[in-house]
Amino acid sequence: MPVRQIVSNPHFGAITPEKLIRAAPSLAIWGAAAGSALALLGSDVPLVKKDVLSRIPIAGSYWKVEEEQ
């Protein structure tokens, strides 16, 4: 009598690659929305404006802060 080979799917908790691929577009949209909200709300805080927003590669010139010498 041949023994069947046990096959297990890779998983992390209850998250399988199939579930992750199915949820990836939604997670990307929510992540972009959260990042945009943080940029909008943080643009009035001088420390965030100087240290974070002004160092974004393409859009950083919009929030450029003059350096004090």
N, CA, C, O and CB atoms as a CASP TS submission, in Angstrom:
PFRMAT TS
TARGET T0000
AUTHOR 0000-0000-0000
METHOD Language model
MODEL 1
PARENT N/A
ATOM      1  N   MET     1       0.843  -1.161   0.000  1.00  0.00           N
ATOM      2  CA  MET     1       0.000   0.000   0.000  1.00  0.00           C
ATOM      3  C   MET     1       0.900   1.241   0.000  1.00  0.00           C
ATOM      4  O   MET     1       1.670   1.445   0.939  1.00  0.00           O
ATOM      5  CB  MET     1      -0.966  -0.011   1.219  1.00  0.00           C
ATOM      6  N   PRO     2       0.808   2.083  -1.066  1.00  0.00           N
ATOM      7  CA  PRO     2       1.656   3.287  -1.143  1.00  0.00           C
ATOM      8  C   PRO     2       1.179   4.357  -0.152  1.00  0.00           C
ATOM      9  O   PRO     2      -0.014   4.509   0.109  1.00  0.00           O
ATOM     10  CB  PRO     2       1.652   3.861  -2.586  1.00  0.00           C
ATOM     11  N   VAL     3       2.130   5.066   0.370  1.00  0.00           N
ATOM     12  CA  VAL     3       1.839   6.149   1.309  1.00  0.00           C
ATOM     13  C   VAL     3       1.749   7.453   0.522  1.00  0.00           C
ATOM     14  O   VAL     3       2.630   7.762  -0.280  1.00  0.00           O
ATOM     15  CB  VAL     3       2.934   6.242   2.433  1.00  0.00           C
ATOM     16  N   ARG     4       0.695   8.205   0.749  1.00  0.00           N
ATOM     17  CA  ARG     4       0.546   9.484   0.062  1.00  0.00           C
ATOM     18  C   ARG     4       1.482  10.513   0.692  1.00  0.00           C
ATOM     19  O   ARG     4       1.734  10.509   1.897  1.00  0.00           O
ATOM     20  CB  ARG     4      -0.926   9.973   0.118  1.00  0.00           C
ATOM     21  N   GLN     5       1.979  11.383  -0.164  1.00  0.00           N
ATOM     22  CA  GLN     5       2.893  12.418   0.311  1.00  0.00           C
ATOM     23  C   GLN     5       2.075  13.581   0.892  1.00  0.00           C
ATOM     24  O   GLN     5       1.096  14.023   0.290  1.00  0.00           O
ATOM     25  CB  GLN     5       3.825  12.913  -0.847  1.00  0.00           C
ATOM     26  N   ILE     6       2.478  14.055   2.036  1.00  0.00           N
ATOM     27  CA  ILE     6       1.791  15.166   2.680  1.00  0.00           C
ATOM     28  C   ILE     6       2.292  16.461   2.054  1.00  0.00           C
ATOM     29  O   ILE     6       3.496  16.709   1.993  1.00  0.00           O
ATOM     30  CB  ILE     6       2.022  15.159   4.227  1.00  0.00           C
ATOM     31  N   VAL     7       1.356  17.281   1.590  1.00  0.00           N
ATOM     32  CA  VAL     7       1.698  18.558   0.975  1.00  0.00           C
ATOM     33  C   VAL     7       1.107  19.661   1.835  1.00  0.00           C
ATOM     34  O   VAL     7      -0.089  19.654   2.126  1.00  0.00           O
ATOM     35  CB  VAL     7       1.175  18.647  -0.499  1.00  0.00           C
ATOM     36  N   SER     8       1.930  20.596   2.238  1.00  0.00           N
ATOM     37  CA  SER     8       1.437  21.716   3.037  1.00  0.00           C
ATOM     38  C   SER     8       1.685  23.017   2.279  1.00  0.00           C
ATOM     39  O   SER     8       2.707  23.181   1.613  1.00  0.00           O
ATOM     40  CB  SER     8       2.122  21.752   4.435  1.00  0.00           C
ATOM     41  N   ASN     9       0.744  23.923   2.393  1.00  0.00           N
ATOM     42  CA  ASN     9       0.887  25.231   1.774  1.00  0.00           C
ATOM     43  C   ASN     9       1.644  26.147   2.716  1.00  0.00           C
ATOM     44  O   ASN     9       1.448  26.077   3.929  1.00  0.00           O
ATOM     45  CB  ASN     9      -0.490  25.831   1.412  1.00  0.00           C
ATOM     46  N   PRO    10       2.511  27.012   2.182  1.00  0.00           N
ATOM     47  CA  PRO    10       3.194  27.962   3.059  1.00  0.00           C
ATOM     48  C   PRO    10       2.191  28.969   3.615  1.00  0.00           C
ATOM     49  O   PRO    10       1.291  29.423   2.909  1.00  0.00           O
ATOM     50  CB  PRO    10       4.331  28.692   2.300  1.00  0.00           C
ATOM     51  N   HIS    11       2.358  29.304   4.880  1.00  0.00           N
ATOM     52  CA  HIS    11       1.445  30.252   5.501  1.00  0.00           C
ATOM     53  C   HIS    11       2.131  30.925   6.672  1.00  0.00           C
ATOM     54  O   HIS    11       3.123  30.428   7.205  1.00  0.00           O
ATOM     55  CB  HIS    11       0.154  29.555   5.958  1.00  0.00           C
ATOM     56  N   PHE    12       1.588  32.058   7.060  1.00  0.00           N
ATOM     57  CA  PHE    12       2.017  32.769   8.261  1.00  0.00           C
ATOM     58  C   PHE    12       0.753  33.028   9.053  1.00  0.00           C
ATOM     59  O   PHE    12       0.001  33.947   8.726  1.00  0.00           O
ATOM     60  CB  PHE    12       2.797  34.115   7.926  1.00  0.00           C
ATOM     61  N   GLY    13       0.506  32.260  10.066  1.00  0.00           N
ATOM     62  CA  GLY    13      -0.765  32.325  10.774  1.00  0.00           C
ATOM     63  C   GLY    13      -1.863  31.834   9.841  1.00  0.00           C
ATOM     64  O   GLY    13      -1.817  30.701   9.362  1.00  0.00           O
ATOM     65  N   ALA    14      -2.840  32.680   9.587  1.00  0.00           N
ATOM     66  CA  ALA    14      -3.920  32.322   8.669  1.00  0.00           C
ATOM     67  C   ALA    14      -3.726  32.964   7.298  1.00  0.00           C
ATOM     68  O   ALA    14      -4.593  32.848   6.432  1.00  0.00           O
ATOM     69  CB  ALA    14      -5.268  32.739   9.252  1.00  0.00           C
ATOM     70  N   ILE    15      -2.595  33.641   7.094  1.00  0.00           N
ATOM     71  CA  ILE    15      -2.355  34.349   5.834  1.00  0.00           C
ATOM     72  C   ILE    15      -1.564  33.451   4.887  1.00  0.00           C
ATOM     73  O   ILE    15      -0.427  33.074   5.171  1.00  0.00           O
ATOM     74  CB  ILE    15      -1.595  35.685   6.082  1.00  0.00           C
ATOM     75  N   THR    16      -2.176  33.121   3.775  1.00  0.00           N
ATOM     76  CA  THR    16      -1.513  32.330   2.744  1.00  0.00           C
ATOM     77  C   THR    16      -1.143  33.255   1.584  1.00  0.00           C
ATOM     78  O   THR    16      -1.682  34.358   1.490  1.00  0.00           O
ATOM     79  CB  THR    16      -2.426  31.155   2.258  1.00  0.00           C
ATOM     80  N   PRO    17      -0.240  32.835   0.702  1.00  0.00           N
ATOM     81  CA  PRO    17       0.104  33.681  -0.442  1.00  0.00           C
ATOM     82  C   PRO    17      -1.106  34.036  -1.310  1.00  0.00           C
ATOM     83  O   PRO    17      -1.173  35.138  -1.855  1.00  0.00           O
ATOM     84  CB  PRO    17       1.146  32.989  -1.291  1.00  0.00           C
ATOM     85  N   GLU    18      -2.054  33.117  -1.441  1.00  0.00           N
ATOM     86  CA  GLU    18      -3.237  33.401  -2.245  1.00  0.00           C
ATOM     87  C   GLU    18      -4.066  34.530  -1.633  1.00  0.00           C
ATOM     88  O   GLU    18      -4.551  35.407  -2.348  1.00  0.00           O
ATOM     89  CB  GLU    18      -4.091  32.142  -2.391  1.00  0.00           C
ATOM     90  N   LYS    19      -4.226  34.507  -0.311  1.00  0.00           N
ATOM     91  CA  LYS    19      -4.976  35.567   0.366  1.00  0.00           C
ATOM     92  C   LYS    19      -4.242  36.907   0.269  1.00  0.00           C
ATOM     93  O   LYS    19      -4.865  37.955   0.099  1.00  0.00           O
ATOM     94  CB  LYS    19      -5.210  35.197   1.844  1.00  0.00           C
ATOM     95  N   LEU    20      -2.922  36.861   0.378  1.00  0.00           N
ATOM     96  CA  LEU    20      -2.136  38.084   0.305  1.00  0.00           C
ATOM     97  C   LEU    20      -2.214  38.710  -1.086  1.00  0.00           C
ATOM     98  O   LEU    20      -2.348  39.927  -1.210  1.00  0.00           O
ATOM     99  CB  LEU    20      -0.682  37.798   0.674  1.00  0.00           C
ATOM    100  N   ILE    21      -2.134  37.895  -2.125  1.00  0.00           N
ATOM    101  CA  ILE    21      -2.231  38.407  -3.489  1.00  0.00           C
ATOM    102  C   ILE    21      -3.612  38.995  -3.746  1.00  0.00           C
ATOM    103  O   ILE    21      -3.736  40.006  -4.437  1.00  0.00           O
ATOM    104  CB  ILE    21      -1.929  37.297  -4.504  1.00  0.00           C
ATOM    105  N   ARG    22      -4.640  38.377  -3.202  1.00  0.00           N
ATOM    106  CA  ARG    22      -6.001  38.871  -3.397  1.00  0.00           C
ATOM    107  C   ARG    22      -6.221  40.197  -2.650  1.00  0.00           C
ATOM    108  O   ARG    22      -6.993  41.035  -3.116  1.00  0.00           O
ATOM    109  CB  ARG    22      -7.019  37.817  -2.923  1.00  0.00           C
ATOM    110  N   ALA    23      -5.567  40.398  -1.518  1.00  0.00           N
ATOM    111  CA  ALA    23      -5.761  41.604  -0.722  1.00  0.00           C
ATOM    112  C   ALA    23      -4.776  42.717  -1.053  1.00  0.00           C
ATOM    113  O   ALA    23      -4.955  43.840  -0.580  1.00  0.00           O
ATOM    114  CB  ALA    23      -5.655  41.268   0.727  1.00  0.00           C
ATOM    115  N   ALA    24      -3.748  42.451  -1.843  1.00  0.00           N
ATOM    116  CA  ALA    24      -2.690  43.430  -2.108  1.00  0.00           C
ATOM    117  C   ALA    24      -3.198  44.733  -2.733  1.00  0.00           C
ATOM    118  O   ALA    24      -2.777  45.797  -2.279  1.00  0.00           O
ATOM    119  CB  ALA    24      -1.660  42.819  -3.013  1.00  0.00           C
ATOM    120  N   PRO    25      -4.073  44.721  -3.744  1.00  0.00           N
ATOM    121  CA  PRO    25      -4.532  46.006  -4.298  1.00  0.00           C
ATOM    122  C   PRO    25      -5.265  46.870  -3.276  1.00  0.00           C
ATOM    123  O   PRO    25      -5.070  48.084  -3.235  1.00  0.00           O
ATOM    124  CB  PRO    25      -5.441  45.759  -5.482  1.00  0.00           C
ATOM    125  N   SER    26      -6.093  46.258  -2.467  1.00  0.00           N
ATOM    126  CA  SER    26      -6.809  47.015  -1.440  1.00  0.00           C
ATOM    127  C   SER    26      -5.838  47.585  -0.411  1.00  0.00           C
ATOM    128  O   SER    26      -5.985  48.732   0.013  1.00  0.00           O
ATOM    129  CB  SER    26      -7.853  46.126  -0.747  1.00  0.00           C
ATOM    130  N   LEU    27      -4.853  46.795  -0.010  1.00  0.00           N
ATOM    131  CA  LEU    27      -3.861  47.277   0.954  1.00  0.00           C
ATOM    132  C   LEU    27      -3.040  48.424   0.379  1.00  0.00           C
ATOM    133  O   LEU    27      -2.693  49.357   1.103  1.00  0.00           O
ATOM    134  CB  LEU    27      -2.935  46.136   1.380  1.00  0.00           C
ATOM    135  N   ALA    28      -2.727  48.369  -0.908  1.00  0.00           N
ATOM    136  CA  ALA    28      -1.972  49.452  -1.546  1.00  0.00           C
ATOM    137  C   ALA    28      -2.777  50.743  -1.577  1.00  0.00           C
ATOM    138  O   ALA    28      -2.231  51.817  -1.324  1.00  0.00           O
ATOM    139  CB  ALA    28      -1.568  49.056  -2.967  1.00  0.00           C
ATOM    140  N   ILE    29      -4.066  50.652  -1.883  1.00  0.00           N
ATOM    141  CA  ILE    29      -4.913  51.843  -1.923  1.00  0.00           C
ATOM    142  C   ILE    29      -5.049  52.450  -0.526  1.00  0.00           C
ATOM    143  O   ILE    29      -4.941  53.665  -0.367  1.00  0.00           O
ATOM    144  CB  ILE    29      -6.304  51.499  -2.496  1.00  0.00           C
ATOM    145  N   TRP    30      -5.285  51.613   0.485  1.00  0.00           N
ATOM    146  CA  TRP    30      -5.393  52.116   1.849  1.00  0.00           C
ATOM    147  C   TRP    30      -4.071  52.718   2.331  1.00  0.00           C
ATOM    148  O   TRP    30      -4.072  53.717   3.051  1.00  0.00           O
ATOM    149  CB  TRP    30      -5.832  50.994   2.788  1.00  0.00           C
ATOM    150  N   GLY    31      -2.948  52.117   1.939  1.00  0.00           N
ATOM    151  CA  GLY    31      -1.642  52.656   2.321  1.00  0.00           C
ATOM    152  C   GLY    31      -1.373  54.009   1.686  1.00  0.00           C
ATOM    153  O   GLY    31      -0.851  54.912   2.340  1.00  0.00           O
ATOM    154  N   ALA    32      -1.731  54.156   0.404  1.00  0.00           N
ATOM    155  CA  ALA    32      -1.549  55.447  -0.270  1.00  0.00           C
ATOM    156  C   ALA    32      -2.453  56.509   0.353  1.00  0.00           C
ATOM    157  O   ALA    32      -2.038  57.658   0.510  1.00  0.00           O
ATOM    158  CB  ALA    32      -1.844  55.316  -1.782  1.00  0.00           C
ATOM    159  N   ALA    33      -3.671  56.139   0.705  1.00  0.00           N
ATOM    160  CA  ALA    33      -4.585  57.093   1.339  1.00  0.00           C
ATOM    161  C   ALA    33      -4.070  57.513   2.712  1.00  0.00           C
ATOM    162  O   ALA    33      -4.158  58.686   3.076  1.00  0.00           O
ATOM    163  CB  ALA    33      -5.991  56.486   1.468  1.00  0.00           C
ATOM    164  N   ALA    34      -3.534  56.565   3.474  1.00  0.00           N
ATOM    165  CA  ALA    34      -2.994  56.894   4.798  1.00  0.00           C
ATOM    166  C   ALA    34      -1.764  57.793   4.677  1.00  0.00           C
ATOM    167  O   ALA    34      -1.600  58.732   5.456  1.00  0.00           O
ATOM    168  CB  ALA    34      -2.637  55.607   5.567  1.00  0.00           C
ATOM    169  N   GLY    35      -0.901  57.506   3.701  1.00  0.00           N
ATOM    170  CA  GLY    35       0.271  58.351   3.488  1.00  0.00           C
ATOM    171  C   GLY    35      -0.099  59.758   3.057  1.00  0.00           C
ATOM    172  O   GLY    35       0.525  60.726   3.490  1.00  0.00           O
ATOM    173  N   SER    36      -1.107  59.876   2.209  1.00  0.00           N
ATOM    174  CA  SER    36      -1.570  61.198   1.782  1.00  0.00           C
ATOM    175  C   SER    36      -2.173  61.975   2.951  1.00  0.00           C
ATOM    176  O   SER    36      -1.945  63.177   3.088  1.00  0.00           O
ATOM    177  CB  SER    36      -2.601  61.063   0.651  1.00  0.00           C
ATOM    178  N   ALA    37      -2.935  61.292   3.784  1.00  0.00           N
ATOM    179  CA  ALA    37      -3.526  61.951   4.952  1.00  0.00           C
ATOM    180  C   ALA    37      -2.443  62.415   5.917  1.00  0.00           C
ATOM    181  O   ALA    37      -2.539  63.511   6.470  1.00  0.00           O
ATOM    182  CB  ALA    37      -4.501  61.005   5.668  1.00  0.00           C
ATOM    183  N   LEU    38      -1.423  61.606   6.127  1.00  0.00           N
ATOM    184  CA  LEU    38      -0.332  62.019   7.015  1.00  0.00           C
ATOM    185  C   LEU    38       0.438  63.202   6.445  1.00  0.00           C
ATOM    186  O   LEU    38       0.849  64.090   7.192  1.00  0.00           O
ATOM    187  CB  LEU    38       0.621  60.853   7.260  1.00  0.00           C
ATOM    188  N   ALA    39       0.640  63.224   5.126  1.00  0.00           N
ATOM    189  CA  ALA    39       1.327  64.351   4.503  1.00  0.00           C
ATOM    190  C   ALA    39       0.489  65.617   4.624  1.00  0.00           C
ATOM    191  O   ALA    39       1.027  66.692   4.888  1.00  0.00           O
ATOM    192  CB  ALA    39       1.630  64.051   3.026  1.00  0.00           C
ATOM    193  N   LEU    40      -0.817  65.500   4.434  1.00  0.00           N
ATOM    194  CA  LEU    40      -1.697  66.662   4.533  1.00  0.00           C
ATOM    195  C   LEU    40      -1.758  67.188   5.965  1.00  0.00           C
ATOM    196  O   LEU    40      -1.639  68.392   6.190  1.00  0.00           O
ATOM    197  CB  LEU    40      -3.103  66.306   4.043  1.00  0.00           C
ATOM    198  N   LEU    41      -1.941  66.297   6.926  1.00  0.00           N
ATOM    199  CA  LEU    41      -2.049  66.728   8.314  1.00  0.00           C
ATOM    200  C   LEU    41      -0.702  67.144   8.911  1.00  0.00           C
ATOM    201  O   LEU    41      -0.652  68.001   9.793  1.00  0.00           O
ATOM    202  CB  LEU    41      -2.653  65.621   9.144  1.00  0.00           C
ATOM    203  N   GLY    42       0.380  66.544   8.433  1.00  0.00           N
ATOM    204  CA  GLY    42       1.699  66.868   8.969  1.00  0.00           C
ATOM    205  C   GLY    42       2.354  68.051   8.305  1.00  0.00           C
ATOM    206  O   GLY    42       3.414  68.490   8.751  1.00  0.00           O
ATOM    207  N   SER    43       1.750  68.594   7.236  1.00  0.00           N
ATOM    208  CA  SER    43       2.384  69.693   6.522  1.00  0.00           C
ATOM    209  C   SER    43       2.377  70.992   7.319  1.00  0.00           C
ATOM    210  O   SER    43       3.110  71.918   6.970  1.00  0.00           O
ATOM    211  CB  SER    43       1.694  69.906   5.201  1.00  0.00           C
ATOM    212  N   ASP    44       1.579  71.094   8.375  1.00  0.00           N
ATOM    213  CA  ASP    44       1.567  72.296   9.215  1.00  0.00           C
ATOM    214  C   ASP    44       2.551  72.219  10.370  1.00  0.00           C
ATOM    215  O   ASP    44       2.807  73.230  11.025  1.00  0.00           O
ATOM    216  CB  ASP    44       0.181  72.531   9.757  1.00  0.00           C
ATOM    217  N   VAL    45       3.103  71.056  10.633  1.00  0.00           N
ATOM    218  CA  VAL    45       4.053  70.886  11.727  1.00  0.00           C
ATOM    219  C   VAL    45       5.463  71.148  11.186  1.00  0.00           C
ATOM    220  O   VAL    45       5.918  70.431  10.295  1.00  0.00           O
ATOM    221  CB  VAL    45       3.944  69.448  12.357  1.00  0.00           C
ATOM    222  N   PRO    46       6.163  72.169  11.713  1.00  0.00           N
ATOM    223  CA  PRO    46       7.467  72.535  11.146  1.00  0.00           C
ATOM    224  C   PRO    46       8.499  71.403  11.140  1.00  0.00           C
ATOM    225  O   PRO    46       9.252  71.264  10.176  1.00  0.00           O
ATOM    226  CB  PRO    46       8.025  73.691  11.909  1.00  0.00           C
ATOM    227  N   LEU    47       8.542  70.606  12.187  1.00  0.00           N
ATOM    228  CA  LEU    47       9.526  69.526  12.263  1.00  0.00           C
ATOM    229  C   LEU    47       9.257  68.463  11.195  1.00  0.00           C
ATOM    230  O   LEU    47      10.188  67.967  10.562  1.00  0.00           O
ATOM    231  CB  LEU    47       9.512  68.887  13.662  1.00  0.00           C
ATOM    232  N   VAL    48       7.993  68.119  10.999  1.00  0.00           N
ATOM    233  CA  VAL    48       7.630  67.140   9.970  1.00  0.00           C
ATOM    234  C   VAL    48       7.918  67.717   8.588  1.00  0.00           C
ATOM    235  O   VAL    48       8.406  67.014   7.703  1.00  0.00           O
ATOM    236  CB  VAL    48       6.135  66.736  10.090  1.00  0.00           C
ATOM    237  N   LYS    49       7.617  68.983   8.413  1.00  0.00           N
ATOM    238  CA  LYS    49       7.844  69.640   7.122  1.00  0.00           C
ATOM    239  C   LYS    49       9.332  69.641   6.768  1.00  0.00           C
ATOM    240  O   LYS    49       9.704  69.366   5.628  1.00  0.00           O
ATOM    241  CB  LYS    49       7.303  71.086   7.149  1.00  0.00           C
ATOM    242  N   LYS    50      10.176  69.951   7.748  1.00  0.00           N
ATOM    243  CA  LYS    50      11.621  70.049   7.496  1.00  0.00           C
ATOM    244  C   LYS    50      12.281  68.679   7.363  1.00  0.00           C
ATOM    245  O   LYS    50      13.059  68.458   6.435  1.00  0.00           O
ATOM    246  CB  LYS    50      12.292  70.830   8.615  1.00  0.00           C
ATOM    247  N   ASP    51      11.980  67.755   8.283  1.00  0.00           N
ATOM    248  CA  ASP    51      12.699  66.486   8.330  1.00  0.00           C
ATOM    249  C   ASP    51      12.123  65.403   7.426  1.00  0.00           C
ATOM    250  O   ASP    51      12.859  64.515   6.998  1.00  0.00           O
ATOM    251  CB  ASP    51      12.721  65.987   9.725  1.00  0.00           C
ATOM    252  N   VAL    52      10.846  65.451   7.130  1.00  0.00           N
ATOM    253  CA  VAL    52      10.223  64.358   6.377  1.00  0.00           C
ATOM    254  C   VAL    52       9.779  64.809   4.997  1.00  0.00           C
ATOM    255  O   VAL    52      10.246  64.286   3.985  1.00  0.00           O
ATOM    256  CB  VAL    52       9.034  63.801   7.142  1.00  0.00           C
ATOM    257  N   LEU    53       8.877  65.779   4.959  1.00  0.00           N
ATOM    258  CA  LEU    53       8.239  66.139   3.690  1.00  0.00           C
ATOM    259  C   LEU    53       9.189  66.797   2.700  1.00  0.00           C
ATOM    260  O   LEU    53       9.073  66.567   1.496  1.00  0.00           O
ATOM    261  CB  LEU    53       7.083  67.059   3.949  1.00  0.00           C
ATOM    262  N   SER    54      10.124  67.607   3.177  1.00  0.00           N
ATOM    263  CA  SER    54      11.036  68.277   2.256  1.00  0.00           C
ATOM    264  C   SER    54      12.072  67.319   1.664  1.00  0.00           C
ATOM    265  O   SER    54      12.775  67.687   0.723  1.00  0.00           O
ATOM    266  CB  SER    54      11.739  69.416   2.967  1.00  0.00           C
ATOM    267  N   ARG    55      12.180  66.112   2.189  1.00  0.00           N
ATOM    268  CA  ARG    55      13.160  65.141   1.690  1.00  0.00           C
ATOM    269  C   ARG    55      12.560  64.075   0.773  1.00  0.00           C
ATOM    270  O   ARG    55      13.240  63.114   0.412  1.00  0.00           O
ATOM    271  CB  ARG    55      13.833  64.469   2.850  1.00  0.00           C
ATOM    272  N   ILE    56      11.300  64.239   0.399  1.00  0.00           N
ATOM    273  CA  ILE    56      10.678  63.321  -0.561  1.00  0.00           C
ATOM    274  C   ILE    56      11.304  63.610  -1.920  1.00  0.00           C
ATOM    275  O   ILE    56      11.352  64.774  -2.319  1.00  0.00           O
ATOM    276  CB  ILE    56       9.098  63.484  -0.600  1.00  0.00           C
ATOM    277  N   PRO    57      11.785  62.605  -2.650  1.00  0.00           N
ATOM    278  CA  PRO    57      12.571  62.837  -3.861  1.00  0.00           C
ATOM    279  C   PRO    57      11.929  63.748  -4.917  1.00  0.00           C
ATOM    280  O   PRO    57      12.595  64.674  -5.378  1.00  0.00           O
ATOM    281  CB  PRO    57      12.866  61.540  -4.482  1.00  0.00           C
ATOM    282  N   ILE    58      10.714  63.540  -5.309  1.00  0.00           N
ATOM    283  CA  ILE    58      10.137  64.313  -6.409  1.00  0.00           C
ATOM    284  C   ILE    58       9.333  65.501  -5.894  1.00  0.00           C
ATOM    285  O   ILE    58       9.467  66.606  -6.421  1.00  0.00           O
ATOM    286  CB  ILE    58       9.249  63.420  -7.275  1.00  0.00           C
ATOM    287  N   ALA    59       8.511  65.298  -4.889  1.00  0.00           N
ATOM    288  CA  ALA    59       7.601  66.337  -4.417  1.00  0.00           C
ATOM    289  C   ALA    59       8.170  67.152  -3.258  1.00  0.00           C
ATOM    290  O   ALA    59       7.460  67.999  -2.715  1.00  0.00           O
ATOM    291  CB  ALA    59       6.298  65.714  -3.999  1.00  0.00           C
ATOM    292  N   GLY    60       9.405  66.932  -2.864  1.00  0.00           N
ATOM    293  CA  GLY    60       9.976  67.620  -1.706  1.00  0.00           C
ATOM    294  C   GLY    60      10.159  69.105  -1.893  1.00  0.00           C
ATOM    295  O   GLY    60      10.176  69.849  -0.913  1.00  0.00           O
ATOM    296  N   SER    61      10.297  69.561  -3.135  1.00  0.00           N
ATOM    297  CA  SER    61      10.493  70.994  -3.359  1.00  0.00           C
ATOM    298  C   SER    61       9.243  71.798  -3.010  1.00  0.00           C
ATOM    299  O   SER    61       9.338  73.002  -2.774  1.00  0.00           O
ATOM    300  CB  SER    61      10.883  71.251  -4.811  1.00  0.00           C
ATOM    301  N   TYR    62       8.094  71.169  -2.973  1.00  0.00           N
ATOM    302  CA  TYR    62       6.855  71.859  -2.605  1.00  0.00           C
ATOM    303  C   TYR    62       6.894  72.288  -1.141  1.00  0.00           C
ATOM    304  O   TYR    62       6.372  73.349  -0.797  1.00  0.00           O
ATOM    305  CB  TYR    62       5.634  70.953  -2.863  1.00  0.00           C
ATOM    306  N   TRP    63       7.496  71.491  -0.287  1.00  0.00           N
ATOM    307  CA  TRP    63       7.577  71.783   1.141  1.00  0.00           C
ATOM    308  C   TRP    63       8.945  72.272   1.558  1.00  0.00           C
ATOM    309  O   TRP    63       9.290  72.176   2.736  1.00  0.00           O
ATOM    310  CB  TRP    63       7.218  70.566   1.936  1.00  0.00           C
ATOM    311  N   LYS    64       9.728  72.785   0.650  1.00  0.00           N
ATOM    312  CA  LYS    64      11.116  73.179   0.947  1.00  0.00           C
ATOM    313  C   LYS    64      11.158  74.226   2.050  1.00  0.00           C
ATOM    314  O   LYS    64      10.393  75.190   2.047  1.00  0.00           O
ATOM    315  CB  LYS    64      11.810  73.721  -0.317  1.00  0.00           C
ATOM    316  N   VAL    65      12.071  74.013   2.992  1.00  0.00           N
ATOM    317  CA  VAL    65      12.263  74.934   4.122  1.00  0.00           C
ATOM    318  C   VAL    65      13.658  75.493   3.997  1.00  0.00           C
ATOM    319  O   VAL    65      14.615  74.755   3.765  1.00  0.00           O
ATOM    320  CB  VAL    65      12.053  74.223   5.519  1.00  0.00           C
ATOM    321  N   GLU    66      13.774  76.803   4.151  1.00  0.00           N
ATOM    322  CA  GLU    66      15.099  77.438   4.082  1.00  0.00           C
ATOM    323  C   GLU    66      15.926  77.039   5.297  1.00  0.00           C
ATOM    324  O   GLU    66      15.443  77.076   6.429  1.00  0.00           O
ATOM    325  CB  GLU    66      14.972  78.986   3.999  1.00  0.00           C
ATOM    326  N   GLU    67      17.158  76.662   5.054  1.00  0.00           N
ATOM    327  CA  GLU    67      18.071  76.259   6.132  1.00  0.00           C
ATOM    328  C   GLU    67      18.605  77.487   6.864  1.00  0.00           C
ATOM    329  O   GLU    67      18.989  78.471   6.233  1.00  0.00           O
ATOM    330  CB  GLU    67      19.244  75.421   5.569  1.00  0.00           C
ATOM    331  N   GLU    68      18.628  77.428   8.187  1.00  0.00           N
ATOM    332  CA  GLU    68      19.220  78.506   8.989  1.00  0.00           C
ATOM    333  C   GLU    68      20.701  78.236   9.142  1.00  0.00           C
ATOM    334  O   GLU    68      21.127  77.100   9.350  1.00  0.00           O
ATOM    335  CB  GLU    68      18.534  78.626  10.386  1.00  0.00           C
ATOM    336  N   GLN    69      21.488  79.316   9.035  1.00  0.00           N
ATOM    337  CA  GLN    69      22.943  79.144   9.163  1.00  0.00           C
ATOM    338  C   GLN    69      23.492  79.854  10.349  1.00  0.00           C
ATOM    339  O   GLN    69      24.698  79.806  10.594  1.00  0.00           O
ATOM    340  CB  GLN    69      23.645  79.628   7.938  1.00  0.00           C
TER
END
